[in-house]
Amino acid sequence: MQPPLWTLDDFEQLARERMSHAAYEYVAGAAGAGLTDAENRAAFQRIRLRQRVLVDASRIDTKLRLFDRDYEFPILLGPTGYHKLVHAEGEIETVKGANLSDATLVAALFSTVAFEAMSREAARPLWFQLYIQTDRGFTKELVESVLAAGCEAICVTVDVPVNGPRDREYRAGFTLPPGVQRANLASRGTAFSAAAHRPAGRNIYSPTHGADATWKDIEWLRSIVPAKLLLKGILDPEDAERAVELGCDGLIVSNHGGRSLDTLQASIDALPAVVEQVRGRVPLLMDGGIRRGTDVFKALARGAAAVLIGRPYLYGLSVGGAAGVARVIEILRTELEMTMGLIGCPELSQISDKFLLQ
Ligand SMILES: Cc1cc2nc3c(=O)[nH]c(=O)nc-3n(C[C@H](O)[C@H](O)[C@H](O)COP(=O)(O)O)c2cc1C
């Protein structure tokens, strides 16, 4: 890793120079014209903070308790696929980065290292991101095996029943290189050919992916998942209500980093209505566009219990392996502490919308 790497955007710039053009376009890219992806960031930038002074900032505390576990800070590594695209050791290196920074990683179904191998390496229990598979028997097997391997929470991604148009990926001619495999599927004997991943045409349906999934499947998953169950990709308060009524333990307010349906609103702007509907019955997490400590603060001020990041830690992984992932987390965490100290709110539990100008 070469300095100057002081911000998450510095990591992106360096990663862009180091990654192949196609891999960078896959990671950085979004759906359609990328309006939602840009809006995720712009919406954070529009929010103005309200500063109070002469509050004792000699001790800044970012600790929280979430799902019966202590966390040092409210930032998780969100699920992203195919880490071997950006680092030879793939997700094993990411887990080492999470270990170095005391962060929790949500392992993606489409990881290039099997969940069991990641879990063996992980200092903190992993969460697992699930796409409901067309074969529900196989979906059940997957869930049972990751739980047996120590998974603490299952996040079911519900916002991509079919593929969106990934314009930048198509233009760059992105395909998965040979050797970059969906290890969780390959290790269980499920046929998947890399060539099937978005060949030249626009594939609406992903191989294996359960495009027919409905709320009935969430009811079913709830009955077979004894661990924490979260839905990832909730934007609408009515969907949030239904998820809570079905017994989900938490929700991730997300538009998939703008990678599914373009022109959706920014996640941070969808958050308040979901917060109002859920009224604290379950914790709400959010992701999309988090690049600065002030963004983390704003998400918490609008009612998120914690945030997840996607692209930034992949840039860290690309530039510096485990140390790069850890540095990305450290930058964000330090910036959050700086924000809390400067704004006059040194306690995480005291963060609220009274620190935002409405
Ligand atoms: C390269 C890449 C791969 C991703 N793969 C998945 C995935 O397999 N499952 C999933 O639920 N979300 C996936 N996501 C979305 C992230 O979990 C997250 O919602 C998004 O990246 C957050 O936005 P940010 O990148 O602005 O932080 C992926 C994102 C990226 C950038």
The ligand as a Gaussian input file, in Angstrom:
#p B3LYP/6-31G(d) Opt

LIG

0 1
 C      -18.864000      -5.979000      -6.473000
 C      -20.113000      -6.055000      -5.656000
 C      -20.721000      -7.288000      -5.484000
 C      -21.887000      -7.362000      -4.701000
 N      -22.436000      -8.595000      -4.492000
 C      -23.534000      -8.696000      -3.702000
 C      -24.088000      -9.967000      -3.423000
 O      -23.608000     -11.006000      -3.892000
 N      -25.177000     -10.014000      -2.611000
 C      -25.736000      -8.875000      -2.058000
 O      -26.723000      -8.966000      -1.331000
 N      -25.217000      -7.664000      -2.318000
 C      -24.147000      -7.544000      -3.110000
 N      -23.613000      -6.311000      -3.359000
 C      -24.233000      -5.104000      -2.757000
 C      -23.607000      -4.768000      -1.403000
 O      -23.932000      -5.719000      -0.416000
 C      -24.107000      -3.416000      -0.876000
 O      -25.528000      -3.412000      -0.836000
 C      -23.621000      -2.214000      -1.686000
 O      -22.343000      -2.430000      -2.232000
 C      -23.600000      -0.989000      -0.761000
 O      -23.236000       0.137000      -1.461000
 P      -21.736000       0.751000      -1.478000
 O      -20.955000      -0.099000      -2.421000
 O      -21.974000       2.132000      -1.975000
 O      -21.199000       0.709000      -0.058000
 C      -22.452000      -6.195000      -4.132000
 C      -21.822000      -4.968000      -4.315000
 C      -20.660000      -4.894000      -5.071000
 C      -19.990000      -3.550000      -5.231000

